Amino acid sequence: MNDSGTRPVLLLATAVLAACGGPGSGANAGARLEAEWNGTPGAKVAGEATAEWCDSLRLLEIRALHGDTGIAIAIYPVGQFEPGRFPVVPPARADTTRPAAAVALRWFAETSIRGFQADSGQVVVEQAGPGLYAGTFEARASSVADTASLTIRGSFRGLAVRPMLRGCVPRPEPPDSGTDID
């Protein structure tokens, strides 16, 4: 299995499903993310948000959890993170089509966990003050379990980017080509 294609999906899924970085996150106290989606069923979420930078993967992860509902946005800049526009692509392609973003959403339905990942749209990030970021996003997402689809729209504000403490791992070394000559 090609690890480079699954890494973004696993990172994004981990971000959405993790219960870390919740309320009282220090550097992001007051940071908020709000989102709503249409589809079956339509709903919305609003909560405290975190923004963490993984230097080894060159990945900014924005996430918010409220109760059993979570949303994550992974931003893949070309180099270091700077505000800008990031096209939403499927998570498996985000790492290799920089600049890009991936968006995922999940909530607990009556008898199951509903998970969606976006394949198109845009995330816009702006400087909101010294060391603070705000932005908007809109993405078309498909269910990871069936044929349902929805459109997610939202915004975030007051994000202070901090180093990622968990889940940030260095890139694996490329496989040996086997052409070493002794």
ROVO-319218 format. One record per residue (C-alpha): residue in one letter; z, x, y. Coordinates in nm, 4 decimals, always signed. Example, Ala and Ser with C-alpha at 12.3 -4.5 7.8 and 13.67 -1.06 7.14 Angstrom:
<kolvos>
- r;up;east;north
- a;+0.7800;+1.2300;-0.4500
- s;+0.7140;+1.3670;-0.1060
</kolvos>
This chain:
<kolvos>
- r;up;east;north
- m;+0.0000;+0.0000;+0.0000
- n;-0.0857;+0.1306;+0.3482
- d;+0.2462;+0.1712;+0.5322
- s;+0.0853;+0.1891;+0.8772
- g;-0.0339;-0.1718;+0.8497
- t;+0.2985;-0.3109;+0.7336
- r;+0.5262;-0.1173;+0.9695
- p;+0.4622;-0.3372;+1.2790
- v;+0.5051;-0.6558;+1.0757
- l;+0.8303;-0.5295;+0.9261
- l;+0.9635;-0.4141;+1.2623
- l;+0.8808;-0.7440;+1.4282
- a;+1.0205;-0.9482;+1.1404
- t;+1.3385;-0.7400;+1.1454
- a;+1.3719;-0.7933;+1.5190
- v;+1.3344;-1.1675;+1.4937
- l;+1.5649;-1.2046;+1.1952
- a;+1.8305;-0.9553;+1.3026
- a;+2.1443;-1.0896;+1.4582
- c;+2.2076;-0.7750;+1.6605
- g;+2.1829;-0.7311;+2.0363
- g;+2.3433;-1.0676;+2.1008
- p;+2.5499;-1.1776;+2.3977
- g;+2.7370;-0.9158;+2.5906
- s;+2.4773;-0.6437;+2.5393
- g;+2.6001;-0.4329;+2.8300
- a;+2.2881;-0.2976;+2.9996
- n;+2.1145;-0.6339;+2.9677
- a;+2.3983;-0.8621;+3.0802
- g;+2.2226;-1.1402;+3.2714
- a;+1.8836;-1.0726;+3.1112
- r;+1.7206;-1.3971;+2.9960
- l;+1.4240;-1.5105;+2.7935
- e;+1.2989;-1.8686;+2.7895
- a;+1.0210;-2.0008;+2.5679
- e;+0.8758;-2.3312;+2.4611
- w;+0.6127;-2.4164;+2.2079
- n;+0.3966;-2.7103;+2.1196
- g;+0.2872;-2.7982;+1.7729
- t;+0.4724;-2.9711;+1.4928
- p;+0.7489;-2.9733;+1.5961
- g;+0.7525;-2.8559;+1.9545
- a;+1.0743;-2.7104;+2.0875
- k;+1.2207;-2.4526;+2.3222
- v;+1.4746;-2.1718;+2.3303
- a;+1.6597;-1.9974;+2.6095
- g;+1.9064;-1.7165;+2.5733
- e;+2.0229;-1.3703;+2.6592
- a;+1.7525;-1.1114;+2.6002
- t;+1.7491;-0.7436;+2.5124
- a;+1.4818;-0.4792;+2.5703
- e;+1.4917;-0.1627;+2.3606
- w;+1.2554;+0.1346;+2.3636
- c;+1.1796;+0.3294;+2.0458
- d;+1.0486;+0.6662;+2.1609
- s;+0.9271;+0.7896;+1.8206
- l;+0.7144;+0.4763;+1.7661
- r;+0.6300;+0.4212;+2.1364
- l;+0.7404;+0.0588;+2.1040
- l;+0.9282;-0.1710;+2.3436
- e;+1.1024;-0.4568;+2.1664
- i;+1.2136;-0.7613;+2.3656
- r;+1.4108;-1.0222;+2.1759
- a;+1.6297;-1.3255;+2.2262
- l;+1.8396;-1.5223;+1.9841
- h;+2.0009;-1.8572;+2.0445
- g;+2.1791;-2.0058;+1.7486
- d;+1.9377;-1.9954;+1.4567
- t;+1.6268;-1.9586;+1.6730
- g;+1.4809;-1.6184;+1.7566
- i;+1.1812;-1.4801;+1.9389
- a;+1.0626;-1.1206;+1.9556
- i;+0.7939;-0.9492;+2.1578
- a;+0.6860;-0.5988;+2.0604
- i;+0.4916;-0.4088;+2.3259
- y;+0.2782;-0.1138;+2.2213
- p;+0.1797;+0.0880;+2.5316
- v;-0.0707;+0.3721;+2.5186
- g;+0.1969;+0.6289;+2.6121
- q;+0.5351;+0.5747;+2.7710
- f;+0.6178;+0.2180;+2.8661
- e;+0.4953;+0.1020;+3.2060
- p;+0.4558;-0.2539;+3.3370
- g;+0.1157;-0.4107;+3.2810
- r;-0.0872;-0.6604;+3.0809
- f;-0.0771;-0.6409;+2.7037
- p;-0.3150;-0.8463;+2.4878
- v;-0.1468;-1.0166;+2.1926
- v;-0.2915;-0.9163;+1.8564
- p;-0.1749;-0.9768;+1.4983
- p;+0.1344;-0.7623;+1.4292
- a;-0.0457;-0.5571;+1.1624
- r;-0.3003;-0.4384;+1.4248
- a;-0.0710;-0.3877;+1.7263
- d;+0.0183;-0.0244;+1.6573
- t;-0.3459;+0.0802;+1.6246
- t;-0.5016;-0.1199;+1.9122
- r;-0.2901;+0.0003;+2.2042
- p;-0.2213;-0.1275;+2.4609
- a;-0.1149;-0.4390;+2.2718
- a;+0.1685;-0.6803;+2.2052
- a;+0.2888;-0.8764;+1.9040
- v;+0.4912;-1.1977;+1.9254
- a;+0.6978;-1.3671;+1.6535
- l;+0.9114;-1.6791;+1.6478
- r;+1.1431;-1.8290;+1.3883
- w;+1.3877;-2.1149;+1.3602
- f;+1.5714;-2.2974;+1.0861
- a;+1.4142;-2.6333;+1.0091
- e;+1.5901;-2.9036;+0.8130
- t;+1.5187;-2.7479;+0.4725
- s;+1.3469;-2.4162;+0.5452
- i;+1.3018;-2.1267;+0.7817
- r;+0.9911;-2.1695;+0.9977
- g;+0.8266;-1.8418;+1.0950
- f;+0.5238;-1.7866;+1.3182
- q;+0.3356;-1.4779;+1.4288
- a;+0.0878;-1.4681;+1.7130
- d;-0.2719;-1.3481;+1.6884
- s;-0.3949;-1.3956;+2.0468
- g;-0.2675;-1.4337;+2.4009
- q;-0.1176;-1.2060;+2.6631
- v;+0.2151;-1.0570;+2.7726
- v;+0.2491;-0.9551;+3.1374
- v;+0.5362;-0.7244;+3.2385
- e;+0.6244;-0.6504;+3.6027
- q;+0.8785;-0.4284;+3.7751
- a;+1.1485;-0.6657;+3.9077
- g;+1.3675;-0.4091;+4.0831
- p;+1.5064;-0.0630;+4.0187
- g;+1.5188;-0.0302;+3.6412
- l;+1.4607;-0.4023;+3.5835
- y;+1.1634;-0.5858;+3.4358
- a;+1.0410;-0.9452;+3.4246
- g;+0.7356;-1.1071;+3.2768
- t;+0.5522;-1.3956;+3.1222
- f;+0.3801;-1.4528;+2.7911
- e;+0.1510;-1.7009;+2.6240
- a;+0.0377;-1.6697;+2.2647
- r;-0.1308;-1.8693;+1.9905
- a;+0.0684;-1.8372;+1.6677
- s;+0.0221;-1.9340;+1.3044
- s;+0.2815;-2.0113;+1.0420
- v;+0.3558;-1.7349;+0.7942
- a;+0.4007;-1.9986;+0.5212
- d;+0.1387;-2.2711;+0.5751
- t;-0.1503;-2.3779;+0.8004
- a;+0.0571;-2.4927;+1.1002
- s;-0.0143;-2.3374;+1.4391
- l;+0.1355;-2.3601;+1.7857
- t;+0.1181;-2.2173;+2.1350
- i;+0.4218;-2.0298;+2.2693
- r;+0.4743;-1.9929;+2.6471
- g;+0.7650;-1.8286;+2.8178
- s;+0.9153;-1.5819;+3.0565
- f;+1.1836;-1.3165;+3.0715
- r;+1.3739;-1.1600;+3.3592
- g;+1.6435;-0.9082;+3.4363
- l;+1.5580;-0.6764;+3.1478
- a;+1.6948;-0.3235;+3.1623
- v;+1.5260;-0.1100;+2.8963
- r;+1.7673;+0.0904;+2.6825
- p;+1.7114;+0.3211;+2.3849
- m;+1.6791;+0.1447;+2.0498
- l;+1.9857;+0.2185;+1.8423
- r;+1.8869;+0.0569;+1.5116
- g;+1.5516;+0.0233;+1.3431
- c;+1.3789;+0.3071;+1.5287
- v;+1.2570;+0.5594;+1.2760
- p;+1.0210;+0.8522;+1.3248
- r;+0.6622;+0.8216;+1.2116
- p;+0.6049;+0.9604;+0.8610
- e;+0.4199;+1.2867;+0.8335
- p;+0.0521;+1.2501;+0.7401
- p;-0.0143;+1.3053;+0.3697
- d;-0.1069;+1.6565;+0.2688
- s;-0.4829;+1.6919;+0.2421
- g;-0.4475;+1.9181;-0.0583
- t;-0.6669;+2.1874;+0.0971
- d;-0.4022;+2.4571;+0.1265
- i;-0.5238;+2.7927;+0.0022
- d;-0.2676;+3.0394;-0.1266
</kolvos>
